[in-house]
Amino acid sequence: MKRILYAILAVMTLAACTPDEEIRAHAGFTTDKEEYRTGDLVTITNTASAENAEIAVCKWEYMGQTLYDLGAPEPFYVDQGGEYVVRQTVTTNRGSQKDVFEKVIRVIDDNTPPVADFTWKVNGEEGATIQANQEVEFIDRSTDPDEDGSIVAWEWSFGGEVVTISDPEEAASVKHTFGSHGKTEIKLTVTDNRRSKNTKSVTITIAKSPTSMGILWSYPYDTEGTVQGSSPAVSPDGSMVYVLSSGYHLTGVSAGADGGQESCRIDLDPDQSTIVDPFTLTPSVDEDGTVYAVGYQRIDGADHAALYIIRDGRILRTGDAGSINKNEHFFFGSPAILDYNARKYVIVAAKNLTNNNPSMNGGSAHVQIFDPTSGAGIVGLHANSGSFGSPVALKNGIILASGGGNYGTRIYLPTGDSWAFNRPDSGNDNTGNLGANSYRISQYGSSIAVGKDGKTVYIVGQKQDNSSAMLLSYDVSGILAAPNTIKPAPLWSQTLKGNLVSKKAPGGVALGEDGTIYVTTCSPGYVTAVSSDGSQILWEHAAAGEITGTPAVGNDNAVYYNDTTNGNLVKLDAKSGTQLVALHLADKLDSSPTIAPNGVIYCNGMLNNQPTLFAVDATATAPADSWSQMAGNPSKTACRY
């Protein structure tokens, strides 16, 4: 455009002094050939001129393009046969003085396109199954049928990752490693010396490898709040996954590889009247799909905690969990569901609640048992300094709940239609606890595990001298037969690396199918494997960051945990503790991973300041057949044995 303006300015004086009838424009150009073959370069030379004037505008129309240039178009290729018109229109500084010149370019297409083809080898075996994180050699077998033809360019696309090559020796064999598993499209596009292209596309299935993990989908489910202590809960049929943040919006999301669509959203703090601690409980899902989640409600103008009972995306009823005294009430864990004596119960553990309902014992009711059919409270049970974490309900009716401070885990024994805590010493309410007496530990919400025998219980807590964490194992079978007489003593104990942090970072225990015990400590973060009899530590894994939560064990001989600090889901070899892979998901993962019945792993964390649910595909096809994650099963119902 500048060239055109300069030309106009340069001839303004000349043109103004010359009569119009003496000014002539002569359009014209030549081509380097009269006839072309596909793939040839077309070169145009501008021969336009003007009499008693300068050409101010030169317009070119060719190959569907329009160009203004006082020179000539850049050389161009014609890749298809046919006849093409090139038109030139020239204009002098006098707009009425124009001329047009046209020429037809004939292009002959006598080229046969190349044929793209390739195969691959894995460890020298052609066409072998490809695993994630395994180097694959892709071999070019493309050909050009023309005698004078040759392939001059290769473009590989490995699932969207493009590699372009122009060196035939380099193109003969290309190596690539796929970082994740699943269906992937491999494409090879070749170009011959006459610019003709051909593509071969093959969709292959990249198999899982021992180290492979991949994100199936992610869903930001809340615009406010944080994720701290609340993990995903999967329905027993595996169709739905439920998440909750401190924004108190319970969200149900379709589960599975093709999931990630919101099905329901329920406000668990409808009056938005309560400033609450950012910790929120994990929901629990019953066999019939009923969801139990803890939120808030207003009763007689006062703030109360509430058990919400939800089915098919709507609230069926609520249970009053008591009035709120402070802004720290629920820390870690989930409601427990207990089927006992042909009746169903829901148990919630809390801290610093006051329940004035006489049937809930009044005063401090830290462990609260509800009738889910009516929402009515049945009994409220005291725990010194409140209760943190998931209560655990055994099928024999025993309820376990960790206390605050260094009081250990309280044992609540069924007494007819109610419960009372084990109290062998009337002068000390805590002597009947696990992790009490001479083995006093502070649990801070660490989750409890139960062996397949239904009587062996594993707890982790901070030692009384605060030097490190400790794992304790107990047999609770005799306590029910002799209530209020037994001061529990551990079967064994193991001192662990790492610490637990009050009201911030609890640990947890999970079990392998062979009885191996996997336990997390938090700051610094460690995962430790202990032999089933407690006699030896099998391995210790130091996490890159802190861990807040419980490990999960898959049926793939792998242990999974959330690295809270770095936002990674980490996969360990269950036999050796070797880290197989760390998959970055979020800015922070302050929760436990959940393995669904079909093996999909769900994680709840913060990404871009939004609570976000992640679905991850790994090598597990189900959780381990054991107490494999917090509360023992994907639903986190805490009533497995």
HELIX and SHEET records of a PDB file:
HELIX    1   1 LYS A    2  CYS A   17  1                                  16    
HELIX    2   2 ASP A   20  GLU A   22  5                                   3    
HELIX    3   3 PRO A  168  ALA A  171  1                                   4    
HELIX    4   4 PRO A  358  MET A  360  5                                   3    
HELIX    5   5 ASN A  437  TYR A  439  5                                   3    
HELIX    6   6 SER A  477  ALA A  481  1                                   5    
SHEET    1   A 2 ARG A  24  HIS A  26  0                                        
SHEET    2   A 2 SER A  49  GLU A  51 -1                                        
SHEET    1   B 2 PHE A  29  THR A  31  0                                        
SHEET    2   B 2 ILE A  44  ASN A  46 -1                                        
SHEET    1   C 5 GLU A  35  ARG A  37  0                                        
SHEET    2   C 5 LYS A  98  ILE A 108  1                                        
SHEET    3   C 5 GLY A  82  THR A  92 -1                                        
SHEET    4   C 5 ILE A  55  TYR A  62 -1                                        
SHEET    5   C 5 GLN A  65  TYR A  68 -1                                        
SHEET    1   D 2 LEU A  41  VAL A  42  0                                        
SHEET    2   D 2 PHE A  76  TYR A  77 -1                                        
SHEET    1   E 4 GLU A 125  GLU A 126  0                                        
SHEET    2   E 4 PHE A 118  VAL A 122 -1                                        
SHEET    3   E 4 GLU A 135  ASP A 140 -1                                        
SHEET    4   E 4 SER A 173  THR A 177 -1                                        
SHEET    1   F 4 GLU A 161  ILE A 165  0                                        
SHEET    2   F 4 ILE A 151  PHE A 158 -1                                        
SHEET    3   F 4 GLY A 182  ASP A 192 -1                                        
SHEET    4   F 4 LYS A 197  ILE A 206 -1                                        
SHEET    1   G 4 GLY A 214  PRO A 220  0                                        
SHEET    2   G 4 GLN A 610  ASP A 617 -1                                        
SHEET    3   G 4 ILE A 601  LEU A 607 -1                                        
SHEET    4   G 4 THR A 594  ILE A 595 -1                                        
SHEET    1   H 4 ALA A 233  VAL A 234  0                                        
SHEET    2   H 4 MET A 240  VAL A 243 -1                                        
SHEET    3   H 4 HIS A 249  SER A 254 -1                                        
SHEET    4   H 4 GLU A 262  ASP A 267 -1                                        
SHEET    1   I 5 SER A 284  VAL A 285  0                                        
SHEET    2   I 5 VAL A 291  ILE A 299 -1                                        
SHEET    3   I 5 ALA A 302  ARG A 311 -1                                        
SHEET    4   I 5 ARG A 314  ILE A 324 -1                                        
SHEET    5   I 5 LEU A 353  THR A 354 -1                                        
SHEET    1   J 4 ALA A 336  TYR A 340  0                                        
SHEET    2   J 4 ARG A 343  ALA A 349 -1                                        
SHEET    3   J 4 VAL A 367  ASP A 371 -1                                        
SHEET    4   J 4 ALA A 376  LEU A 381 -1                                        
SHEET    1   K 4 SER A 387  ALA A 393  0                                        
SHEET    2   K 4 ILE A 399  GLY A 403 -1                                        
SHEET    3   K 4 THR A 409  THR A 415 -1                                        
SHEET    4   K 4 SER A 418  PHE A 421 -1                                        
SHEET    1   L 3 ILE A 441  SER A 442  0                                        
SHEET    2   L 3 THR A 456  LYS A 463 -1                                        
SHEET    3   L 3 ALA A 449  VAL A 450 -1                                        
SHEET    1   M 4 ILE A 441  SER A 442  0                                        
SHEET    2   M 4 THR A 456  LYS A 463 -1                                        
SHEET    3   M 4 ALA A 469  ASP A 475 -1                                        
SHEET    4   M 4 TRP A 492  LEU A 496 -1                                        
SHEET    1   N 4 GLY A 508  LEU A 511  0                                        
SHEET    2   N 4 ILE A 517  THR A 521 -1                                        
SHEET    3   N 4 TYR A 526  VAL A 530 -1                                        
SHEET    4   N 4 ILE A 537  ALA A 542 -1                                        
SHEET    1   O 4 ALA A 552  VAL A 553  0                                        
SHEET    2   O 4 ALA A 558  ASP A 563 -1                                        
SHEET    3   O 4 ASN A 568  ASP A 573 -1                                        
SHEET    4   O 4 GLN A 579  HIS A 584 -1                                        
END                                                                             
